[in-house]
Amino acid sequence: MANTQVLGIDIGGSGIKGAPVDLAEGQLTAERLRVDTPEGATPGDVADAVAWVAEQFAGQLTTDSPVGITVPAVVQQGIVRSAANIDDSWIDTDADALFTQRLGRPVHVVNDADAAGEAEVHYGAGRGVSGVVLVTTLGTGIGSALFVDGTLVPNTELGHLEIDGHDAESRAASSAREREGLSWKQWAGRLQRYYSVVEALFSPDLIIVGGGVSKRADKFLPLLDLRAPIVPAQLRNQAGIIGAAWHAHHLG
């Protein structure tokens, strides 16, 4: 894998971020470029924005180098099956084909939480860990990525488990803490309930917590009492880009 550079692009509700990734090291080889996600976030407009980002790095890539792209949606065999923070017209869109045609090179699309998980398992806090590893991202919602001996079980969507009659992320996401003005201790109580249910279902050997709030992991992770070790993610806001690139290289 030495000297292999692959472009990773992370599509979010507000911004599209991209950079080439050195897959030997799991590190960006250029400064991240960000553009606003087009208003409405329809497939065509997003494809145009992604193509512009890709063009800025064309000189650093080989002509047949694949591109990895994340989307905030369930993705099955390159086809988008849900829409979160993007237009409903994405549903049943063959995103692999759309972006491959627009960029003129092979493109592999992956769920955003799964991409972040791929990065953490191969380069971050989960590197070298065998067994069941659960990566969660705490943000506007709760994203999840589940791995068995380093192999991804895609599209788990564990933020949408129903717990105590509520969609789990509506009470336990970072946005719920901010929206309701919860103290760290109060929020940790909700996280304890969430992770206890997830642990009972999947018996993970390690839980990794990402999302922007992971920068303040010392405020809430020590308050949790679980069987599995629970640790902060290491790659933070680069995880989506790095994971998308890894995913594309290993599919392409």
C-alpha positions in Angstrom: 0.0 0.0 0.0 3.1 2.2 0.1 2.7 5.6 -1.6 -0.9 4.9 -2.4 -2.9 8.2 -2.5 -6.7 8.1 -2.8 -9.1 11.0 -2.7 -11.7 10.9 0.1 -14.7 13.2 0.1 -17.1 13.6 3.0 -20.6 14.9 2.2 -22.4 16.5 5.2 -25.6 18.4 5.6 -23.7 21.8 5.7 -20.3 21.1 4.0 -18.5 18.9 1.5 -14.9 18.2 2.6 -12.2 16.4 0.7 -8.4 15.7 0.6 -6.1 13.0 -0.8 -5.1 10.3 1.8 -1.9 8.4 2.1 -3.3 4.9 2.8 0.1 3.6 4.1 -0.2 6.1 7.0 -3.9 7.0 7.1 -3.0 10.7 6.9 -4.1 13.5 4.6 -1.4 14.6 2.1 -2.9 18.1 1.5 -5.0 20.6 3.4 -8.7 19.7 3.6 -10.8 21.6 1.1 -14.3 22.5 2.1 -17.3 23.9 0.1 -20.8 24.5 1.3 -23.3 21.7 0.5 -25.6 23.2 -2.2 -29.0 24.3 -0.9 -31.5 21.5 -1.2 -28.7 19.0 -1.7 -30.1 17.3 -4.8 -28.0 14.6 -6.4 -27.1 16.7 -9.5 -26.0 19.8 -7.5 -24.0 17.8 -5.0 -22.3 15.9 -7.8 -21.3 19.2 -9.3 -19.8 20.4 -6.0 -18.0 17.1 -5.4 -16.6 17.2 -9.0 -15.2 20.7 -8.3 -13.5 19.5 -5.1 -12.0 16.5 -6.9 -10.7 18.7 -9.7 -8.6 20.7 -7.2 -6.6 17.5 -6.3 -6.4 15.9 -9.8 -2.7 16.6 -10.1 -2.0 14.5 -7.0 -3.9 11.4 -8.2 -3.2 8.8 -10.9 -5.7 8.7 -13.8 -7.3 5.5 -12.6 -7.2 6.2 -8.9 -10.6 5.6 -7.3 -12.5 8.1 -5.2 -14.3 7.4 -1.9 -17.3 9.5 -1.0 -19.5 9.4 2.1 -23.1 10.2 2.2 -25.4 10.6 5.3 -27.6 7.7 4.2 -27.9 4.0 4.1 -25.9 2.7 1.1 -26.4 -0.8 -0.4 -24.1 -1.8 -3.3 -23.6 1.9 -4.2 -27.4 2.7 -4.2 -28.7 5.2 -1.6 -31.6 3.9 0.4 -32.4 6.7 2.8 -32.0 10.5 3.0 -30.8 12.4 6.1 -29.9 16.1 5.6 -30.1 15.5 1.8 -32.9 15.7 -0.6 -35.4 12.8 -0.8 -34.6 12.4 -4.5 -31.4 10.6 -3.4 -33.5 7.6 -2.4 -32.8 4.7 -4.8 -30.2 6.8 -6.7 -27.2 4.8 -7.9 -24.7 7.1 -6.3 -21.7 5.0 -7.5 -22.8 5.4 -11.1 -23.7 9.1 -10.7 -20.3 10.1 -9.3 -18.3 7.8 -11.5 -19.9 9.4 -14.6 -19.4 13.0 -13.2 -15.8 12.5 -12.0 -14.6 10.3 -14.9 -13.0 7.8 -12.5 -14.2 4.9 -10.3 -16.2 6.1 -7.3 -17.3 4.1 -4.3 -19.9 5.6 -2.0 -20.3 4.6 1.7 -22.4 5.6 4.7 -20.7 8.4 6.6 -20.7 6.7 10.0 -19.3 3.5 8.4 -16.5 5.5 6.8 -15.6 7.1 10.1 -15.6 3.6 11.6 -13.3 2.3 8.8 -10.8 5.0 9.6 -10.8 4.3 13.4 -10.5 0.6 13.0 -7.7 0.7 10.4 -5.8 3.7 11.6 -7.2 5.0 14.9 -8.4 3.8 18.3 -9.5 0.4 17.0 -6.4 -0.5 15.1 -5.3 -4.1 15.8 -8.3 -4.9 18.0 -9.9 -8.3 17.3 -13.4 -9.3 18.0 -16.4 -7.0 17.9 -15.7 -3.2 17.8 -18.5 -0.6 17.8 -17.8 2.9 16.6 -20.4 5.5 17.4 -20.5 9.2 16.5 -22.3 11.6 18.8 -23.5 14.7 16.9 -26.8 15.9 15.5 -27.8 12.2 15.7 -26.0 9.0 16.6 -24.1 7.2 13.9 -22.8 3.7 14.3 -20.4 1.3 12.6 -20.0 -2.3 13.7 -17.0 -4.4 12.9 -16.2 -8.1 13.5 -12.4 -8.8 13.3 -12.0 -5.7 11.3 -14.8 -6.4 8.8 -17.6 -3.9 8.5 -21.2 -4.9 9.1 -22.7 -2.0 7.0 -25.6 0.3 7.7 -26.3 -0.6 11.3 -28.1 2.7 12.1 -28.0 2.0 15.9 -28.9 5.6 16.7 -32.4 4.7 15.7 -32.9 1.9 18.2 -36.1 2.5 20.2 -35.2 2.8 23.9 -37.8 3.6 26.5 -40.3 4.6 23.8 -37.9 7.1 22.2 -35.7 7.1 19.1 -32.4 6.7 20.9 -30.6 9.6 19.2 -33.5 12.0 20.1 -32.4 11.7 23.8 -28.8 10.7 23.7 -27.2 12.6 20.8 -24.9 15.5 21.5 -27.5 17.8 20.0 -30.0 16.7 22.7 -27.5 17.7 25.4 -27.2 21.2 23.8 -30.9 21.5 23.0 -32.1 20.7 26.5 -29.2 22.3 28.4 -28.2 19.1 30.1 -25.2 18.9 32.4 -22.4 16.4 31.5 -23.7 14.2 34.3 -27.3 14.3 33.1 -26.3 13.5 29.6 -24.0 10.7 30.8 -27.0 9.2 32.4 -28.7 9.0 29.0 -25.6 7.7 27.3 -25.4 5.0 30.0 -28.9 3.8 29.2 -28.1 3.9 25.4 -24.8 2.1 25.6 -26.1 -0.5 28.1 -28.8 -1.5 25.6 -26.3 -1.7 22.7 -23.9 -3.7 24.9 -26.6 -6.1 25.8 -27.4 -6.6 22.1 -23.9 -6.9 20.6 -21.4 -7.6 23.4 -18.7 -5.4 21.9 -15.1 -5.9 22.9 -14.4 -2.2 22.4 -16.6 0.9 22.0 -15.1 4.0 20.3 -16.9 7.3 20.6 -16.4 9.9 17.9 -18.1 13.1 16.8 -17.1 16.6 17.7 -18.0 16.1 21.4 -15.3 13.4 21.6 -12.8 16.3 22.1 -14.4 16.6 25.6 -14.5 12.9 26.3 -13.0 13.5 29.7 -16.3 15.2 30.7 -18.5 12.2 30.2 -16.8 8.9 29.3 -15.4 8.4 32.9 -19.1 8.6 34.1 -20.1 5.5 32.2 -20.0 2.0 33.6 -19.9 -0.7 30.9 -18.3 -4.1 30.6 -16.5 -3.1 27.4 -13.7 -0.4 27.4 -15.1 2.8 25.9 -12.6 5.2 24.5 -12.6 8.5 22.4 -12.0 8.3 18.7 -8.5 9.5 17.5 -9.1 10.8 14.0 -11.9 13.3 14.8 -13.0 15.4 11.8 -10.6 13.7 9.3 -12.2 10.2 9.9 -14.8 10.5 7.2 -12.3 11.5 4.5 -9.8 8.8 5.5 -12.4 6.1 5.8 -13.9 6.9 2.4 -10.5 6.7 0.8 -9.7 3.4 2.5 -13.1 2.0 1.4 -12.7 3.0 -2.2 -9.2 1.6 -2.4 -10.2 -1.8 -1.0 -13.3 -2.0 -3.3 -11.5 -0.7 -6.4 
